[in-house]
Amino acid sequence: KNLTMAATERAEHLLILNDACKGLLCRVHCMFRGASPPSLAESKEMSQTLKFIKRSYPKISAQEASQQKGFEVFKAKSAVICQELEDWYLTIRDVISFNAKAQAVLIAFCQQISKLRECNIHLMALFFELLAGYVKLQIAMQIVPHKERNIGAYIIAYENDQGKRDDNLPLVKRYMEEMMGNQDKAYEDRLWMTVTTLRHKCEAMVPIIRDSSKYLWNPIQRWAPATSMEKNRMFSILYDATKIVQPARTERYLELEFLNSFREWLQYALLVCPAALQEAEARSCLNKIISNYLCTPVFRSMTFDIAKTWDKTFWEFKCGHKSQGTKFFLKTHRDLVFKEAYTKANECALNHRSLRKYLQVQLRQYVCLFTEFPGLAAPKFQLVLALLKLSSDEIHWYFQHTRAQPLKAHKIGWIQNLTTDTSIIKLIAACCDLCQLVSKHAPLVKEYFIEYIRDIDAPKCEVQLKKFFDFCGGKIPKTQQDMMMKLLAQARGVNLGSNFQAIKLDFFRMTSWLSSTTSGIPFETAQPVLAVFSELYTHFSNVLRTEQQLVKNAKLGGILWYPDDLKETTKWTLTKPSLFGSSMTLLHILGHVKYDLDLKYCPDEQSYVIKASQKFGQFVLNQICKAVIQNFDNMYRAKYHLAGCGGLRTQIQKVNSITSKKKAGLHNDTLPGTESKYNGKGYFQVQQQAQSLGELLGAIRNTRQCQVFKVIYNTYDWLYEALDNHVYGVMGSFFAMGGDSSGLCRPSEALKRMRALQRTLTFVDQHLAINTSDIWRGNILKHFSNVSAGTIGQDLVVDAKSSAVIQKIGKFYWNLISHEIVGFNPIKMSFESRHVNQRKHKGDVNAEDYTSHAELKALCTIVGPYGVKAIQSVVLSNFTQNIVDMKKIISTNAVYLNQLDFVDVKSWWGNVQRVNEKDEFLQQAIQVGRYLQFVSILKSAQRSVQDDDIPFVSQIVQLVMRRIQSDGKIIPGKQLCNVLTDSGVEDPMYDHGIKTIFQRVFPGTDKQLQTHLPKMFACLFLSAKWRSTRFEPHSEGFNTGVESVITTIQTLVPAICDSEESSMKVLKNFVILSAYALLHMNSKAEAGTREMRDYHIPSMMIFMSKFMETCKGMSMHVLEECLPYTLMRTKIIEIYEKVHQAAHDGS
């Protein structure tokens, strides 16, 4: 529509065509990305047909194509192919139409415009932008692959679908033949043909390009290196306090703002108009331009190596007439212009690196200045625009050149990876920060320039117009006078509601007329008027397009077209702590992509950009979360290491004591390698890790949400989920023991890890205000609790499904206490490994390291009451089987137990020998007793933890227990028993989980079982295990762990009896029967019988003595009625005398 619009002014043509050129470049870029539509790329059946279409181009014949294999499939998909290639084909058609109009407008402009200078810099930029866009469009079309195949496929599919040929096919074929050349040739040859064709069409533009290069030489050579900007103090306003509040020079900063654009545009102009290189200034410009690039940008991610084209141009181009003495050979200047520039490739990369550093420093300087003094942003707005534009151009240059190499790199000593800059993110962040800061203070800028236009620009324009009208007299048409006076009137009455589009159109119409040769006014006469109106137009833009100019000059959305390089930049950023503060910048850029990119021209491109932006946004967030987790883990490990070196508080005190010592004449800081430095290294390492993590969290705090098109990314939600998953994994490894998957870390070490993790989570909470307590609580419950095992006050469920960690802890403790070499030490109230030399495996652990009161207290601190109950559930699964096996053995021996008479010595000895599996029963009883002992010390540790953590609740539980114990009439209910047990009460009588198992296996209604049970326990003294059992006075235990049987009997009997009276009766029977058994065994031992040779009667006496000491409700006289006290005393003294004698012999 814009191309067919009636336009009567050259300026209007330039504006319209420039906008159309941008749209066409966007559409060609879509062609470049989607060169192979899905219907053509994925179909193997049509491959022969497509090859024929490509081979026969430009001859396109549906009849001949129909004879190829796969044409039927092609014909069936004709409608789909037409739909996919329609935009593709129409773009080529629109490019052809654009070329005709753009060429005519450019030639007419060159023929009518006298000069392009700084006074009409906006018009010059408009012309060069259109010329460069026109050339870029043809080169971009040349870069697009598969043109001939797609054109042929579309024409044949269109003919199959519509029944006729496209009317524009002859134009398309002619364009392809003249401008694109033979597609079978090499890319460089086709590109050379395109350039050659453009040179013939642009010959009329040579004079104005030659003249413009004389002016452009000054800014291009003046601002080539960063040192020249620094030397001229272009962005330094603090060196002279008197100039801080003065407005920036408009014309000078406009040069800098357009600098990189003019470099790029002039190179394309000289490429198609090489005759302009006859001027020395033009050649010097080209030398500076070539030395500024390693590859030439076309549009977005489309670049091409212009070096070969320039090389061929320098060798072959010539112009002029030898007879007239105007013959010009460009090859004579090749070494000075082209070769010299390309041999400085390393210098080019280094110059850009130094320029990026310089710009970064200047950007940060103005961020700090405008943060403190926002009012200075208004007078320095033109400087800010130039600085932002230079920074944006440098950032785009970097991403365009990350993988670029100069021509013949191996010959000029090219240094690989020289274009890589890991700190590019700092420049991006500084550019975004300054743009955001100045945008925040845009009202100040607008207000300042409104006053400036009214008070300074308008009077200045009025004076210049008066002089101009007086000098020219009646040469100026009335329409032009009215236009100038209209602009003056708009300047006097400028406000935020002024129509910028009307001002822009009037300005370019007036500038175009004053600069033209048809106006009849010398350029020198019009120059002052052009200068003041150019400055006025710039200030109008600053008022009415403040935010748009900032976005335009600082737009960085174009780097989205380099996804691989952006990903590498993201990874670099998140591996260096010095860059952590800029880590959220790339996410901030994604939020402005829709403003930075022209997406209105191509709907397909918009959908692609949306998907690419969202995909990259997810990548950035994942990388940021990964970096946070990595630094979080480093800090957690450093804190854990510090805790292992004596505790965090101790280390801090030690470091403070070191750093507080000051001696006269000595340096305050501790020297490297000193003991003081070594002692404090753990704390300093934690401090360093905390600083790194704090910087990263600070960057996240500043960008809590980011909207990429319609999708809103909440960085806190992403980080919360990542932290939750990581904390879950770390908690799961609390009890990990290196590479030993079956081993278990000591609970005290696991507690150190837990506290280090908790402190690290608190650090995150302090920086981001994330509710880390929910993360902590949730993962503690996931790992160390099991609702199905029963909550506080509920019954304990056996074989409940627990977490992997609880399963591991429960199985580990069961395996530990079930080892034969492990026994219970009643003095230490813990299990211990006896006879270290009997350990079967190198990996066997010392039981005391895991079952001491301190270790179990650490375990209870980690898992809590829920976890203790879950561990009990895991261990009970093994415990139940032991009870079942005990009952099976009693049932098997029921006949022999009925016949067993402990009073009659003769019948007792024969019958007791017939009782089978005594050792197996004893082993099962020992296992049951060990479990009960383990539960007892675990409950004791749990009660200690509750005394420390919740003393008020613990005191209430103790009061309840005292009341129950003091008043025998109080019988606690089931729920109260559960509460007491879960609160750390050690009495198994209140543990309904254990009682339920006992009662299920040994029902209280089975009276015969209650009769057999004491007999079976009394028979155990004649088991093989008792042969090797010896009492060990130093530990108050037995070497085979039979002391656990005492706990088994005293817990099992009350659990299976209906009343306390019946349970006391069964226990008394056990005592009497055991006393008779010991008397019989002692008699045989004294008689010297062989059967009793290995049995140690004194150890058995001590066993019964300990049973009586711990059995509630039973006095010692019950045992003494059957077993004389003197006999027991003699046997016990015998043990301790042997121990004393052994100690005496050893000394």
N, C-alpha and C positions, 0 to 999 in steps of 0.2 A: 504493500500500500504506500509506504514511504517513497519507494522508487518511482512510482507513477504520479506522485504529488506534483502539482503545478508549482514551480518555484521561479521567482523572477529575480532573485538576488543570488550572487555567488556564495555569500556567507550561509544562506539558507541551504544551498546545495551541499556545502561542505558539512554542515551540521547533520543534515539528514543522511548523507552517505556515510559519514563516520559511524553513526548509530547503526545503519544497515550493515556496515562492514563488521562491526562487533558481533552482530547477530549471526552473520554468515560464518565467521570464524568459529563461533560456538557450535554451529551445525556441522561444520567440517570436522571439528574435533570429535563430535559424536560419531561421524563417519569413521574417523581414525580408530576410535575405541571399538566400534561395532562393525569392523570391516567384513566380518564373516557372520551374516545373520544365522540364527539357529537352524532354519530350514535348509540352508545350504551347507553349513559346517558339519551338521550331525548326520547327514544322509550319505550313506555309502552306496546306496542303489543308484543315485544320480551322478556319481563321480565321473563316469564316462561322458555323460551329456555335458557336464560343466567343463570338463577338459576340452571338449570339442568347441564349446562356445568361446572359451578363452583363446583357443588356438586359431579359430577362424575370424576373430575380431580384426578389423572393423566390419567385416562382412557378417551381417546378422540375418540368418535365414531359419525360420521355424520349420520349413519343409525339410531342409537338410538335417537339422537337429533332431527331427522326429525319427530319423533312421538310426539314431544312436541308442546304445543300450541304456535302459533306465529312463527313457523319455516319458514312458507312460506314468511313472511315478512323478516325474517333473510336471507333467500335464495335470495330474490329479492335485498337485500342490500349488497350482498356478495362482489361485486366489491368495493363499498364504504368502507366497513369494512376493506378489504384488504389494501386499499390505506391508511386509517387512522392508521392502526396498523402495517404497514410494517416496518417503522422506529423503532417502539416499539420492534418488534420481532427481527429485525436485530441487534439492540443494544445488546440484550441478547446474540445473537450468537457471536457478536464481543467481548463481555465481556468474554465469554468462551474461545475464541481463545487467548485473551490477557492474561487470567489467566495462561494458559499453558506456554506461552513464558516468562511471568514475573516471574513465580515461578522458571523456569529453570535458568534464568539469575541471579536471586537473590541467589539461592543456589550455583551456580557456582562461583559467586562473593565472597560469604562468605567462600567458601572452598579455594579460591586462594589468597584473600587479607589477609595480615598479621595483620596490625593494621590501625585504623582510628584515626587520631589525628589532632591537630590544623595545622600541616604542610600540611596536605591534606584535609583541611576542606571543600573545594569545592567538592571533591570526596565523602566525608562523607555525605554532604548535598544531593548529587545526589542519593546515595544509600538509605538513610533514606526517601527521598521524594518518591522514587519508592515503597519502602516497605509500607509506610503509605498510598500511593495512592492505592496500591493493596488491602490493608485491607479496606480502605474507600469505595472502589468500591463495595465490597461484602456487607458491612453494608448499603450503599446507596440502593443497590438492595433490601435488606431486608426491608428497609423503604417504598419502592414504593408499594402502595396497588394494589389490583385486578390483581396480576400477573397471577394467574392460570386461571381466567376468560378470560383475554385478550389473553393469549396463546391459550387456547382452542377455543376461538372465531375466532382467526386468522387462525388456522389450518383448522377448518371446513369451514370457508369462502374461504380460499385458495383452498381447495379441491373442493368446489362447483364452484369456478371461473375458476380454471386451470384444473380440472379433475384429479388431482394427489396430493399426500401428499408431504410436504416439506421434503427434504432429511436430514435436520439438526434437525428434531424433536427428534430423540433419544438422541443427545447430550444435547439439551435443557432440556429434561425431566430428564436426569441423573444429570445435574447441579442443577435443581430445587430440586431434591430429596436429593442430597448430601450436597449442600451448603445452600439452602433456607429452607429445611425441610417441614413438614406438615403445610400448610397454614391455616388449621383450628385451630391450636394451638394458644395460646396467643403470643403476640409480643415478650415478654421477653424470652419465651421458644424457639422461633424460632431464636432469636438473639443469645442465648446461644449455639444453635446448630451450627450457622455460625461460632462463635468464636472457638468452639471446633474443627470444621473441619479445620479451618485455623491453629490451633496449631499443628495438625498432619502434615500439609503440610510445616510448617515453623520450624520444630525441628532442621534442619541443620543450622539455622541462630542463634541459641542461643549463641555460643561462641563469635562471633563478636559483638553481641548486649551486651553481658555481659562485654566484654572488652571496648566497646565504652562508656558504662555507667560510667565507672571509670573516663574517661576523661570529659564527659559531666557533671559530678557531680559538678565540680568546677564552670563553668559559671552559671549553674542553681541555685546553692545555693548562689553564690556571688551576683547575680543581682536580687534576688527574690523580695525584697521590694524596694520602691523608695528611702528610706533613705540610702541604700547602695550605690546607684548611686550618691546621694548628698554627702555622706561622702567621697567617692573616687574622687569626682569632675570630673566625667566622661565627663560632658558637660560644665564645667566651664573653660573657657580659659582666663578669665580676671583677675584671682587672681594672676597670675604670668606674668608680662609684657614681660619677656624674651621668653616665650613659645607661644606667640600669633601667630607668623608667622611660627612656626615650624610645619611640617606636622603631621597629626594625626597618631597614631599608628594603622597600618592596621590590625594586628591580633586581637588587643583588640576590635576594633570597628566592625570587622567581627563577633566576638562572640556576640556582642549586636545586630547586624543586623540579625543574625540567631537565636537569643535567643528564641523567641516565636515559631518559626518554629520547632526548636529542641524539645521544650517542647511537642508540639503537636505530632510530629513524634515519639518521644521516647515513649510516652504513648501508641500509637498504636503498636509499636514494642514490648513493654513489655506485652501488652494484648495478643498477639499471641505467645509470647515466655516467659511465666511466669517463666520458669526455670532459666532465667537470674536474677531473684529476689533473688537467693541464695547469690548474692553479696550484701554487706551492702550498697555500693555506689548506686547500682541500686534501692534498697528499699528507700534510702534517696531521690534519684531523683524522684521516684514515689510519695513520700509524698509531695514534693514541687510542683509537677505537679498537683496532685489531688487538693491540696489546692488552686490552681490558677484558677480552673474552677468550675462552678456550673452546667454547661451542656457542653457536648463535641461537638465541631463543626465537621461536616462531609464534607459538601460542600455547600457553599453559605447559603441558609436559612435552609438547612437540618442539624438538630442536633439530638442528642439522649442522653438519661440519662445513662451514663456509670457507674454510681454509683452501680446500682443493679448488673451489670455484674461483676464489681470488687468485690463486696461483696460476690457473689457466688464463684468467683475465689479464694478469700482468704479462704473461708470455705472448698472448695473441692480439690484445687490443691495440689498435692504432687508428688515428683519425687525422683529418686535415689534408692539404694538398701539397705535394712536394714542390710543384712549380711556383706556388705562392709563398713557399717558405713557412707553411703552417703545419707541416707534417709532424705528428706527435706519436712517439713510440713509448708505450707505457712500460715496456720491459726494461728500459734504461733506468727506471726508478725502483725496480723490484727489490734490489738489495737494501736500499735505504728505507723503503716503506714497508714492504711485506716481510722479507726475510728477517730483518732486524727485530720486528715486532714478535715474530713467532719464536725467535731464539731466546726471548725473555719470558718464557712460559712460567718458570719457577718464580721469577720476580713478580709476575702478574698475580700468582696465588698468594705470595707473601704480602704484596701491596693490599690486596683485599682483606687479608687477615688483620693487618695493622689498622685498616680503615674500620673494620668491625669493632675492634677494641676501642678505637677512638670514639666511634659513635656510641658505643655502650657506655663509656665514661660520661659523655656529654648528656646522654639521655638520663642517666642516674642523677647527674648534677641538677638537671631541670626538674626531675621528680622531687628531689629534696627541696629545691628552691620554691617551687609552686605549692608544695605541701605547706610550707611555712608562710609563704607570701603569695596567695592565689591571685591577688590583683595584678601581679606582674605578667600573668599569662596573656592578658589582653594586648599590651604594647608589643609583646614578643610573639604574637600569634603567627606572623609570617615566618619567623625563625623556626617556630615549632613545626609548622607544616613542612618546611624544607628539611628539617632534621628527621621527621617521621618518614618522609618520602625517600630520603637517602637510605635510611635504615631498612625500610621495607624492600627497596631495590636490592640492597646488599643481602638480605635474607633470601630473596628469590634467586639472586645470583648464586648463592651458596648451594641451594638445593638443585639448581640447574647444572652445577659443575661438580657435584660430589663424585660422579663417575666419569667425568670428562677427561680426555687426554689431548694434548696438542698434536698438531701434525708432525709426524716423524719424531715421536717422543723419544725413541731410543737413540736418536742422533744428537739431540740437544741436551742430554743429561737430565731428563725429566725425573723428578723425585716422586715416587709413588706415595699416595695418600696425603699429598701436600695440601689438597683442597679440603681434607677432613678437619673439622673443627668441633671438638667435643663440647666446647662452651658456647655454641651458637644459641643455645636455649637462653643464655643470659641476655643476649641482644634481643631475642624475641620477647622475653619477659619485660625488659626495660621499655621496649617500643609499646607494648600493650599497656603497661602501667602509665606511661606518659599520656597516651591517647585517652585512657579512661579518666585520668586526673583532669586533663584540660576539658574533656567533655562534661565533667561534673561542674566545671566553672564556665560553661558556655554562655550563660546569661551575662556574666561580667564582660566577656569578649564582645557580645552583641551590643551591649550598652556602650562600651568604649568606642566601637567603630561607628555606631550611629552618631555619637557626638563628634567623632573625628571627621566623618563625611560632611556633617552640617557646618562645622566650624572651620575646617581647613580645606577639604577637597572641593566643596562647592564654591567658596570664594576663589580658589585657585583656578578652577575651571572657568568661572565667570571672567576672570582677568584674561586668560588665554583666549577664550572665545571672542572677547571684545577686540583684542589685538588681531586675531585671525580674520574676523569679519571686516575690520577696518582696512587690513592689508589686501584682502581679496576683492573687496568691493562687491560687485554684482555677479561674480563668477560662480558663486555657490547657489545651486538651485534651492528653491523655497522648501521643497520636501526635506532636503538635507539639513537646512537651517532649523526647520521645525523639529527634526529628530534630535539634533544636538541640544536645542533648548528644552526639549522634553526630558532628556537625560539630566540636564541641569536642574530642572524642576523636581525630578524624582530624587536628586541628591539633596535638595533643600528640604524636602518633606519626607525623607526616608524614615521608615518604621518597620516593625516586624511583619506587617501585613502587606508590604510592597510585593509586586508581582515580579519575581526574579526572571521567569522565562521571557517576559516582555522586555525587560531590561537587557537580558542577554542577547536577544534577537536584534534589538535596536543598536546595541554596542557593536556587534559584528557587522551589521549592515553599514554603520557609519565608518568603522575601521576599514572595511573592504573598499568603500568608496574613496576614502582619503588616501589609501595606499595604491589606488589604481591609476593607470596612465590616462584613462578616459576622463578623469575629473578635471584635467587641465591645471592642476595645482602642483607645483614642484614638491617633491617629497620632503625637502629641507624645510619648506614652509609649513607643511602639515605635521612635521615631526613633533613640535611642542604640544600641539593639540592631541596627537595620538598618545603621547607620554602621559599627560594628565588624565585622559579618559581611560587609559590602560590601568593606571593606579586606582582610579575611581571604580572601575569594574572589579578589580581585585578586592577592594574594600566592601563593595556590594556583596560579593561572594562570602566574605568573612561575616557579614551580618545575616544574610538570608540563607546561607548554606554552611553554617558553622559545623554542625555535626556531620553533614555529608562530606565536607572537605576532610575532616579528621578521619572518617572511615575510609575515604578514598585514598588518602596518602599513607595511612597506616594499615591498609588491608593486607592480611596475611593468609586469607582463605585459599589463595592460589597454591600454597605449599601442600594442600591436600592432594594434589595431583602427583605427589611423590610419596606414596604410602610406605614403600620399603625404607626410604631414607628417613622418613618421619619415625618409623618404628625403631630404627637404629638410634636416632636422636633421643627418643624416649628412654631407651635402655641405658644409653650413656648418662643421661640426666639422673637416672635413679640408681646409679652405681657410684656416683661421686657426692659425698656429703656437702661439698661446696656448692653444688647445683640443686640441692633439695628445695631451696626456697623458691625455685622457678619451676618446680615439677608440675604445677597445675596450669601452667601457661597454655600448653597445647590444648587442654580441655576448654580453656577460655576462648581460644581461637575458634574451636568448633562451634561454640555458641554464636559466633558472628559470621559463619560461613554464608548464611543466606543473605547477609548484607554485602559481603565482600565479592561474591561471584554473581555474574549476570546470568541468572537462571530463567529469565523470562522468555528467552528466544527458543528454547528447546525443552519441551515437557519431559522427554526421555532422559535428558541430562539431569533434570531436577530430581527424578526418582533415583538415578544412579548416585547423585551427590548425597541425597538423603541416606541411602543405604551405606555408602562409603563412610559418611560422617559418623553414623551411628555405630558402624563396625569398628572404626578407629577409636571412637569414644569408649567403647567397651574394652578395647585393647589397652588404652591409656589407663582406664580405671583398674583393670586387672594388674597392669604393671605397677601402678602406684600401690595398690593393696599388697602386691607381692613384695615391693620394697619396704613397705611398712612392716610386714610380717618378718622380713629378713632382719631389719634393724631392731625390731621388737625382740626377736629371738637372740640377737647378739647381746642386747642389753640384759635380757633374762639370764643368759649364760654368764655374762660378766658379774651380775649380782650373785648368782649361785656360786661362782668361783670365789668371789669376795667373802661370801658367807662361809665357805669351806676354809678360808684363810684366817678365821678368827671372828667372823661376824661383821656386819656392816657398821654398827655403832662403834665397835672397837677400832676398826680401820679408820673411821672418820676421826676419832679422837687421836689416833696415832698420827695421822696426817696433819691434823691441826696443831698437835704438839711440835711436829717437825717444822711446819711453816711459821709457827709463832716465835721460834727461837731467832733472835737477832743479836749478832755480835758486831761490835764496832770494828770497822775496817774490813768486814767480809761481805760478800754478796749475799743478799737475802735468799735468792732462789737456790734450791738444792742442785748440786752439780750432777750431771749424768754419771752413772756408774757408782755412785756412793750408796752406802747402806740405807740411808734415809730415802733416797730416790727409789730403791728397790722395795723397801717396806711399804711405800705409798703407791706402788704401781697399780695395785688392784683397784683402789679408789679412783685413781686418775683414769683408768680404763673405763670404769663405770661412768665417770663424768663425761668422757669423750663420746661413749655410746649414747648417753642421755642427750647430749647436745645434738648429735646427728638425728636421732629420732625426734627430738623437739622441733628441729627445723622442718622436717618433713611433715609433722603433724600441724605445725603452724601454717604451712602452705595449704594444707587441706582445710584448715579452719577458715581461711580467707575465701575459699570457693566451696561453700557448702552445697550449692545446687548449680547445675548447668543445664540449660535447655538447648538441645540440638534439634532444630525444627520443632516438631510437636512432642518429642520425647524429653522428659525431664529426668536427669540423672542426679540422684541424691548420693553424694560421695560418702556421707555418713552411713547410709544403708549398706553400700558396698563394703565399706571398711568394717562395719559391725559384723556382717556375715563372714568376711574373711577372718576377722579376729576370733569369732565364735568357733569357726572350723579349726583354726590353728590352736586355740586354747584347748579344744577337745582333744586334738592330737598330742599336745604337750602333756596334758593330764594323763592321757593314756600311757605315756612313757615315764611317769613319775617313778614307777617301780621297775622300769627296765634296767637290766644289768648288762650293759655293753652288748656284745654279740651273742650272749647266752640267752636264747629265747625262753628256756625253761627256768632260768634263775630269777631271783627276786632281789631287788635293791633293798637295803636296810631301810626300815620305815623312817629312821631319823634323817637319812639322806634324802628320802622322798619328801619329808617335811621341809627340808631346806629348799628343795626345788619348788615346792608349792609356795612357800613364802616369797621366794625370789620372783616367781610368776605373779603372785598377788601384788607385790610392790611395783612390778613393771606395768601391770594393768592399771594400777592406781595412777601411775605416771601418765598413761594415755588418757585416763579420765580427767586429770587436771588440765590437760592441754585442749581436749576436744569436748569435754562435758558429755561424753558418751556414757551411758549407764552401764558401766562394766560390771557392776554388781549383779545384774541380770545374767550376763555372760558367765560370771563365776558361779553363781548359784545353779544355773541351768546345767552346766557341764559337770559340776560336782554331783548333782542328782543323776545325771546320765551315767556317770562312771561308777559312783560309789553308793548307789542306792538301788533298791528294787522294790517297787510298790507291790508286786505280786508275792514277794516274800513276807509281806506284812508290814504295815506302818506302825508307828508308836501306839501301843495300847492294843494292838490286834494280835491274833495268833500268828505264830511263826509257821510259814508254809515250807515244807520240805520239797526239794527238787524244783524250786521256782527258777524260772529262766532269768539269769543275771547277766550283767555286762561282762565283757571279756576280761576286764581288769579284776572284777570281783571274783570271777571264776578262777583266774590265775592266782590271786591271793589265797582264796580258800583251799584250792588244791595244793598250793605250795605248803601251807601250814599243816594240812592233813598229812602230806607226805613227810614233812619234817618230824612231826610228833609220832608218826607211826614207825619210824626207824628203830631198830632194836638197840642201836648204840646211843639212842637219845633217852634220857631219863629226867624225871622231875626232881628238882632240888627244893625241898620244902623250906630250906633256910633262905635261899635267894628268891623263892617263889617264881621260879622260871624253869624252863627246860634247859638242859645242857647236854652237850655231846661228850660222852665218856669214852675213854680209850681211843684217843685220836688215831693211834696206829691201826685201829680196826676199820677205819673208813675205807669203803670199797672203791670209791671213785675220787679222783683228784678234785672234782667239783663239789664234793660234799661240804656242807657249810656247818659252822658252829651254831648250834641251836640257841645258845644264849644271846647271840647277836641279833636274834629275831624275836625272842620271847621274854626278854628282860622287861621289867616294868617301864623303863624309859622308852624302849622301842615300841612296846604295845601302846603306850600313851601317845607316841607320835603317830602310830597307825590310827588310833581312835580320833586324834585331832584331824587327820586327813579325811577319813571316811564318815565320821559322825555316827550317831545312833542308827540311822538308816543303814549305813554301810556295815556296821557291826552285825546288825540283824541279817543282812544279805550274806555276809561271810558265814554266819552260823548256818544259814540255809544251805550253802554249798557244802560245808563240812558235814552237816547232818545227813546228806545223801549217802556218804560212806558209813557214817555212824549207824544208820538203820540196818545196813547189811550185817554189821557185827552183832547186833541184837538178835536178828533172825537166825544167824549161824549158832549163837549160843542156845537158843531155844531148840533148834534142830538136834544139837548134841544131847541136850537133856532128854528130849523125846526118844532118841535112839537108845539111851541107856536107862530108860524108865524101869525096865524089868530088874536090872541089876541094882538100881538105887532102892527099889522096894525091898530087895533081899538084904540090903546092907544094914548091919547092926554094929554100931560103933562101940557098944559096951563089951560084947564078946570078942576077945582078942583073936581067937582062932578063926571064927567065921568072918570077922572084919577083914583080916589080911587076905583071905582068898577072894572074897567078894570085891574088895576095892581094886584088886588086880584085874578083875573082869570088866571094870568100867573103862570104856574106850574113849579115845580122843581127849584125854585130860589136858594134854599140851595145847591142842587147838583151842579148847575152851578157855584155857588160861590166857592164851594169846589174844583171843577176842575180848576177854574181860579187861586185859591190859589196855587194849586199844580204846575201849569204851571209857575206861578211867582216865586215860590221857586226854581224850576229848573233853571230858567233864572238867579236868584240871585246867585245860587250855581256856575253856569258857570262863572258868572262875578268875583266872588272872587277866583275861581280856575284859571282863566286867569290872575288875578292880581298876584297871587302867582307864576304862570309860568313866568310872565314878570320879577318878582324879581329875580327868579333863573337865568334867562338869563342875567339880568343886572350883576349878580355876575360871571357867568361862561363865557359868551360870550359878554362882554360889547360893543365890536365894532359892532357886528351885531345888538345888541339891540339899539344902537344909530342910526343906519341906519333906523330901523323901526320907531323910534320916529320922525326922520326927514321927512320920507314919510308921516306919519300921520299929522304932522304940515302943510305940503304942501297941503294935501288934504283938511284939515279943513280951511286953510286960503284962498284957491282958490275954490270958489263954483262951478266953471265950470268943475273941474276935477271929473269925475265919474269913480271910480275904477272898473276894470273888475273883472270877477268872480274869476280868478286865483289869482289876487292880493288880493282880499278879503280873499281868503282862506289862503294865506301866512300871511296876517296881523292877522287873527284870530288865526292861529297856532303859531304865535309869541307872543301871549298874549294880543292882543287888546281886550278890554272888550265890545266894542260897538256891540250889537246884530245885528245891521244893516249890519255888515260885515260877519256875520256868516251865510253862505249860507245853512248850514245844517238845521238850525232852520227855515230860510226863506222858504226853499223848503217845509218843512212840513206844515207850515202855508198856503202857497199858494196852496198846494195840497188839503188841507181840506177846506180852504176858498178861492176859486178862485176869482181873481180880477174882472172877468167879471160879477160876481153875484152882481148886484147893490142893489137888494132887501136885500141881506145879510148885505151889508154895512149900510143899513138903520136900520135894526133890531138890529145890534150889539150894538150901543150906547144905544138904548132903553133897551136892556136886561141888560146891565151893570148898567144902572140907576135904574132899578127895584130892584137891589140886596139890596138896603138899607132897603127894607121891608122884607128881608129874616129872618128866625129864628136865624141864626148865629149872625146877627147884634144886636139882642136883648141882647146877652151876651157880646158883644164886648165893650171893654173899652180901651181908650188910656192910656198908661203907660209912664208918663214923664221921669222916670228914665232911660228907655231904648229907648225912642223915637219910640216906636213901639206899636202894639196892641196885646192884650192878646190872640186873636184868629188867629193872623197872616194874617189879611186881607190886611196889607200893601203890601203883595206880588201881590195883584190884580193890583196895580198901575203899577208895572213892566210888568204884563201881557198885560194890555191895551196899554201901550206905546210901546210895542214890536210887538204886534199882528196887530194893525191897520196899521202902516207903512209897514209891511210886505205884507199885502193883498191888499193894494191900489196901483194903477198904478203910481201915482205921489205923490210928496210931498204935492202938493196943495190939492188933494183929501183926503190924510191922515189927514191933518190939519183940513179939513172940518168935517171929522168924529169925530175927537177928540173934536172939538169945540161943535159939537152936543151933545157929551157925557157930556161935562161940563155944557152946558145950561140945558139939561134934568135933570142932577143930581141936579143942583141948584134949579130948579122948584120942584123936588121931596123933597128936604130938606126944602124948604119954606112951602110946603104943610104939611109935617110931623111936622114941628115946630109949625105951626098954630094949628094943632090938639093937639099937646102936651100942648100948652099953654091953649087950651080950656079944657084940662083935660080929653080927651077921653080915654077910657079904652084900645083901641087898641095901643095907643102910650105910655103906661105906662112904659114898660121895655126898650124902645129904648133910647139910649143916644145920643142926637142930637149933643152935643159938640164934641164927638169923631168923628162923621161923618163930622163935619165942619173941624176938623184937617185933616181928610183923604183927603178932597178935597183941603185943603191948601197945603198939601204935594204933591198932584198930580200936582198942578200948579207949585210948586217950581222945580220939576224934569222934567216937560214936556218941551222939547226943542221947541223953535219957538212960544211959547204961553205965553202971559203976564197975570198978575193977574187981569187986568181990565175986561177980558172976564168973569171971575167968578163974579166980583163985579157988573157987569151990571145986573145980575139976583139975586145975593145973596148980600144984603147990607153988606158993610164992617163992620159997627158998630155991626150988629148982629153977625157976625163971631168973631169979637174981644171980644164981651161980653161973648160968649160961651167959647172961649178959655181961657179967664181970669178966668172963673168959674172953669175950670179944675185945673188950677195951684193954685187957692186960696184954693181949697179943699186939694190939696197935701200939701200946706204950713201949713194949719190948722192941718192936720193929723200929720205932723212932729212936730208941736208945742205941740200937745197933748201928743205925745209919749215921748217927752223930759221932 
